[in-house]
Each structure stands twice: as structure tokens, then as C-alpha cells.
Amino acid sequence: MIDSDPDLEVVDTARNGADGVEKAQRLKPDLVTLDIEMPVMDGLTALPEILKSGAAVVMCSSLTTKGSEAALEALSAGAADVIAKDCSFASAEIDQIRDLLVSKLRAIGAARGAQTRGERRGVVSSSTAFELGESGIDLVLIGSSTGGPPVLEEIISALPPELSVPVVIAQHMPGVFTKSMASRLDDKSAMTVVHADAVMPLLPGCVYVIQGGKHGKIKPAGTGRYSLRITDEPAGALYKPCINELFSSAATVARSRVLACVLTGMGDDGRLGAEQIRGAGGRVIAQEAATCVVYGMPKAVCDAGVAEAMLPPSAIALTIGRLVTRTGGVRRAG
């Protein structure tokens, strides 16, 4: 699969985790694909040693609950991304996996090269919260992809339980992975985090992780309230959940009362939806370049001129965390 791309070269393969550690340290590759279940030394044990070689690591995980939990642990430990594999895939799906794997490796490799050359400067960021002024925000949306889960952990775990708005997350991942991620976030957060796999009302102080493989759309649900509808449409979308679909639906329903956050990820999903949110009077912030595994999605939003600020994850958490209970909108905490 990797050799099929002319810009990627496989310098060696390893029989197990211990062999992988030795070869990574000796050959100093830019990228390593690493299985989780292996003889001699498993992937989670090998990962920190391989990271010491300077390589970026993409985990290959089984499409199971156990595999997804291990993959999220690997991402928290420093892996750049994960590829889900299933031995029952048909040949057409194998082609899709190859395309996804190659695109991830190319994006992560390009991001590392840009960082080495000092090209990921972006706008000078601040560790303080972005000032939302007196804008009334009723809904916070977060879109993320490659490198997103650890950033989401940092942001969600820092939010106060008295948050006056619901938070909806669209993370590019398979459904079994998003379910494990929601459970992990719930364990680490003072807020209630649920896996949104059906139509449900959006309640203040709760976080909703859209089921992977489907889309989430914001719908009205009474005066000043919203609901989240899970749907298969559009079936042909490249990413599921699609951040553009989430943002666009919120722009139509909640208009100026939306805060959208675009985090690390390859591609430009979220740009069109962010443009619609800004056009409706809502607010948009992006993750700063230096803290992104892949500065693709935030860059697309910034290049479109709709991001009002570029912030590290800690400052994004501060910004959202200031949305505490007050009738009619934003209240400054503390």
C-alpha cells in the first residue's frame, strides 16, 4: 500500500514490536506504522521507544472496542493518528484503506517537514482566552481530525460542570472509536459526555460526541433549545461525521449564537461550514499551527478569513469555559 505512492519509501519492515524499536532507532525513519497486537512486544509498549527515534507513528488498530480503547491510549501517548483495520474488508474497502493510509502518511510527513522548516508559524497565539465580548452563545461546536483526540481530552477535561451551553464534537473516526472516545472523555471530565447515536436534546453542561460513520445536524427544539439529529445523509460525504454538515446546520438554526472551534486535522473539512457560521454572525476560532499534528483544517479556516483567533488548546478551553450560567448569553467567570 505504501509503496504504491511514489513519494513514500518503505525503508524496512519489522517482525514484532522489539524488532520495530531496534530498526526505528537504527534507521531513523520519518514515519512508522505500528500494529497494537504483536508478539514479543506489543505496540503500546513499543510506541514510546519508537517515538524516541524522532519518527511520527500511525497506529494500526483492529475495528473493535478493545482495539479502539488501545488506539486512544496510543494517541494520548504520542501517536499521530490511527488506522482502523478489519480482516473482513472487501477488496474495494481495502482500496479505500490504502488511500486513507497513504493520505495520512503524506499529510503527517508534510506537516513534520513544514515544522522543521519553520513554516507552521501562523498567527502569534496567546495562552489567554479569546474575548467573546457580550455575544450570546448558546451552542459550542468542535470539529477535529488527525491528532484530535488528545486535544479534545485537554479541552473537555478543563471545562467546568456549570457550563451554560451544550458542546457538540465531530471527530473523524469510525463509530466504535468515537464510542470509546466518549467514554474516555466522560471519565476525565467534570461534565457529562455522551455518545450521540440517536436523536437527542442538547442540554447545557453536556458534551455530545457524534457517532463515527454518521453525521450530526443541529435542529430546533423549542424556545432557545436545540437537538442533535444523527443521520446517514449525505451518504457520499468524504468524512463521517462531516464537520461542514454540523457547522452548516448550526448556522441555519442558531445563527449568531454559535461558537465553532476547528482543531487539528488534514484536509479542509469545516471551512465551508465556518464561513456560513461567520456569515450568520457566529464566532469561529482555530487551533494554532504549532500545536497541530496536521495544520490542514485550521489553516483552511484561517486562509478563508473566517477564524477570529488562533489559540492553543489551553486557551480554547479557557474561552469555552467562560460560558457559564447566565440567562441570555455569556457571563465572565471569575
C-alpha positions in Angstrom: 0.0 0.0 0.0 2.7 2.5 1.0 5.0 1.6 -1.9 2.1 2.4 -4.3 2.8 6.1 -3.7 5.9 7.4 -5.5 6.6 10.0 -2.7 6.8 7.4 0.0 9.6 4.8 0.5 9.4 1.8 2.8 12.9 1.5 4.3 12.3 -1.7 6.2 9.7 -3.9 7.9 9.7 -5.4 11.4 8.5 -8.8 12.6 7.4 -7.6 16.0 7.5 -4.6 18.4 11.0 -5.3 19.7 12.3 -5.6 16.1 10.4 -2.3 15.3 12.1 -0.5 18.1 15.6 -1.6 17.1 15.0 -0.7 13.4 13.4 2.7 14.2 16.4 3.6 16.4 18.9 2.4 13.8 17.3 3.6 10.5 15.7 6.9 11.8 12.6 6.8 9.5 10.3 9.8 9.3 7.2 7.7 9.8 6.3 4.4 11.3 3.1 2.3 11.0 2.7 0.3 14.2 0.3 -2.5 15.0 -1.0 -2.9 18.5 -1.2 -6.6 18.9 2.2 -8.2 18.1 4.4 -10.9 19.6 7.4 -10.3 21.8 6.5 -6.6 22.4 3.1 -5.1 21.7 2.5 -1.8 20.1 1.7 0.2 23.2 5.0 -0.9 24.8 7.0 -0.2 21.7 5.4 3.2 21.0 7.3 5.3 23.5 10.6 3.8 22.4 9.9 4.3 18.7 8.9 7.9 19.4 12.4 8.5 20.9 13.8 7.9 17.5 12.1 11.0 16.2 9.6 9.2 14.0 5.9 10.1 13.8 3.8 7.0 14.4 0.5 5.9 12.9 -1.2 3.1 14.8 -3.0 0.2 13.0 -5.8 -0.9 15.3 -8.5 -3.6 15.0 -12.0 -2.2 14.5 -13.2 -3.4 17.9 -13.9 -1.9 21.3 -10.7 -3.3 22.6 -8.8 -2.0 19.6 -10.3 1.4 19.8 -9.5 1.8 23.6 -5.9 0.8 22.9 -5.7 3.2 19.9 -6.9 6.1 22.1 -4.3 5.2 24.7 -1.7 5.3 22.0 -2.9 8.7 20.7 -2.7 10.1 24.3 0.9 8.6 24.5 2.0 10.5 21.4 0.9 8.6 18.3 0.0 11.0 15.4 -3.0 9.1 14.2 -4.7 5.7 13.8 -5.9 3.5 11.0 -8.7 1.0 11.8 -8.4 -2.4 10.1 -10.8 -5.2 9.7 -9.8 -8.5 8.1 -13.4 -8.9 6.7 -13.0 -5.9 4.4 -13.8 -6.5 0.8 -11.3 -5.6 -1.9 -13.0 -2.3 -2.7 -12.7 -1.4 1.0 -9.0 -2.4 1.0 -8.5 0.2 -1.7 -10.2 2.8 0.5 -7.9 1.9 3.4 -4.9 2.2 1.2 -5.9 5.7 0.0 -6.6 6.7 3.6 -3.3 5.3 4.9 -1.3 7.0 2.2 -3.1 10.3 2.6 -2.5 10.3 6.4 1.2 9.4 5.9 1.7 12.1 3.3 -0.1 14.7 5.5 1.8 13.9 8.6 5.1 13.7 6.8 4.4 17.1 5.1 3.4 18.6 8.5 6.7 17.4 10.1 8.7 18.8 7.2 7.0 22.2 7.4 7.6 22.3 11.2 11.3 21.5 10.6 11.5 24.4 8.1 9.7 26.7 10.5 6.7 27.2 8.2 3.9 26.5 10.8 4.1 29.8 12.4 0.5 31.1 11.7 -0.7 34.0 13.9 1.1 34.6 17.1 -1.1 33.0 19.8 -1.9 33.8 23.3 -2.4 31.5 26.3 -5.3 33.6 27.4 -8.9 33.2 26.4 -10.3 34.8 23.3 -12.6 37.7 24.2 -16.2 36.9 23.0 -17.4 40.3 24.2 -21.1 40.4 25.0 -22.1 38.0 22.3 -24.7 35.5 23.5 -23.5 32.0 22.8 -26.0 29.1 23.1 -24.0 26.3 21.4 -20.4 25.3 21.1 -19.3 23.1 18.2 -15.9 21.4 17.8 -14.5 19.8 14.7 -11.3 17.7 14.7 -9.5 15.0 12.8 -5.9 13.8 12.7 -4.4 14.4 16.2 -7.7 15.4 17.6 -8.4 13.0 20.5 -5.6 14.2 22.8 -6.5 17.8 22.1 -10.2 17.1 22.9 -9.1 15.5 26.2 -7.2 18.6 27.1 -10.1 20.9 26.3 -13.0 18.9 27.6 -11.3 17.9 30.9 -10.7 21.6 31.6 -14.3 22.7 31.2 -16.4 23.4 34.3 -19.6 21.4 35.1 -21.7 24.6 35.3 -21.1 25.4 31.6 -24.3 27.1 30.4 -24.2 25.6 26.8 -24.0 22.2 25.2 -20.8 21.1 23.4 -21.1 19.0 20.2 -18.0 17.2 18.8 -17.4 15.9 15.3 -14.2 13.8 15.2 -13.3 11.9 12.1 -13.3 8.3 13.4 -15.2 5.0 13.0 -18.2 4.5 15.2 -16.6 2.1 17.7 -13.7 4.6 18.1 -16.0 7.5 18.9 -17.9 5.5 21.4 -14.7 4.6 23.2 -13.6 8.2 23.0 -16.8 9.5 24.5 -16.4 7.0 27.4 -12.8 8.1 27.9 -13.8 11.8 27.9 -16.6 11.2 30.3 -14.1 9.6 32.7 -11.7 12.5 32.5 -14.3 15.4 32.6 -16.4 17.0 35.2 -19.1 17.4 32.5 -21.3 14.6 31.3 -20.1 13.2 27.9 -22.4 11.0 25.8 -22.0 9.2 22.6 -24.7 10.7 20.3 -26.0 7.8 18.2 -29.7 8.8 18.1 -31.8 12.0 18.1 -31.4 13.7 21.5 -31.9 17.1 23.1 -28.8 19.2 23.7 -28.6 20.1 27.4 -26.3 22.7 29.0 -23.3 21.3 30.7 -23.2 18.2 28.5 -20.8 17.2 25.7 -22.1 15.1 22.7 -19.7 13.1 20.6 -21.3 12.4 17.2 -21.2 8.7 16.2 -18.5 7.9 13.7 -19.6 6.8 10.3 -22.7 9.0 10.5 -23.4 12.8 10.6 -24.8 15.1 13.2 -27.1 18.0 12.4 -28.5 20.7 14.7 -32.2 21.1 14.8 -34.5 23.5 16.7 -36.2 22.0 19.8 -38.4 24.7 21.4 -37.6 28.2 22.5 -33.9 28.7 22.8 -33.2 25.0 22.7 -31.6 22.6 20.1 -31.5 19.0 19.4 -28.9 16.8 17.6 -30.1 14.5 14.8 -27.9 11.6 13.8 -28.3 10.7 10.1 -26.6 8.8 7.3 -27.1 11.7 4.9 -25.2 12.8 2.9 -24.1 9.2 2.2 -21.4 10.3 -0.2 -19.5 12.6 2.2 -15.8 12.0 2.4 -15.7 12.3 6.2 -18.2 10.9 8.6 -19.1 12.8 10.7 -18.7 15.7 8.4 -17.8 18.9 10.2 -19.2 21.1 7.4 -22.6 19.4 7.8 -22.6 20.1 11.6 -21.5 23.7 11.2 -23.8 24.4 8.3 -26.9 23.1 10.2 -26.0 25.2 13.3 -25.6 28.3 11.1 -29.1 27.9 9.8 -30.7 27.2 13.2 -28.7 29.0 15.9 -27.1 31.7 13.6 -25.1 34.2 15.6 -25.4 32.2 18.9 -22.8 29.6 17.8 -19.1 29.3 18.7 -17.3 27.0 16.3 -13.8 25.6 17.1 -11.7 24.0 14.3 -8.9 21.7 15.6 -6.0 19.8 14.1 -6.7 17.7 11.0 -5.8 17.1 7.4 -7.9 18.5 4.6 -10.4 21.4 4.8 -13.5 19.9 6.4 -15.1 22.7 8.4 -14.1 25.6 6.2 -17.4 25.9 4.3 -19.5 25.5 7.5 -17.3 28.0 9.3 -17.9 30.5 6.5 -21.6 30.0 7.0 -21.4 30.5 10.7 -19.4 33.7 10.3 -21.9 34.9 7.7 -24.7 34.3 10.2 -22.9 36.3 12.8 -21.4 33.4 14.8 -17.9 33.1 16.1 -15.0 30.9 14.8 -11.7 30.1 16.4 -9.0 27.7 15.2 -6.2 25.8 16.8 -2.8 27.4 16.5 -0.4 25.9 13.9 2.4 25.0 16.3 0.1 22.7 18.4 -1.4 20.8 15.5 -0.3 17.3 14.3 -1.6 18.4 10.9 -2.2 22.1 10.2 -4.8 21.4 7.5 -8.3 22.2 8.7 -7.3 25.2 10.9 -5.3 26.6 8.0 -8.2 26.3 5.6 -10.4 28.3 8.0 -7.7 30.9 8.6 -6.9 31.2 4.9 -10.6 31.8 4.2 -10.5 34.7 6.6 -13.2 33.4 9.0 -11.1 32.5 12.1 -11.1 35.3 14.6 -8.2 33.9 16.6 -5.7 31.0 16.6 -5.3 29.5 20.0 -3.5 26.6 21.7 -5.8 24.0 23.3 -5.5 25.5 26.8 -6.7 28.9 25.5 -9.6 27.3 23.6 -10.6 25.6 26.9 -10.4 28.9 28.7 -12.6 30.6 26.0 -15.3 27.9 26.2 -15.0 27.7 30.0 -16.1 31.3 30.3 -19.6 30.4 29.0 -21.1 29.9 32.4 -24.7 30.2 33.6 -26.4 33.5 32.8 -29.8 34.0 31.2 -29.4 35.3 27.7 -25.7 34.6 26.9 -22.2 34.9 28.1 -21.1 35.6 31.6 -17.4 36.2 32.6 -16.3 33.6 35.0 -14.1 34.6 38.0 
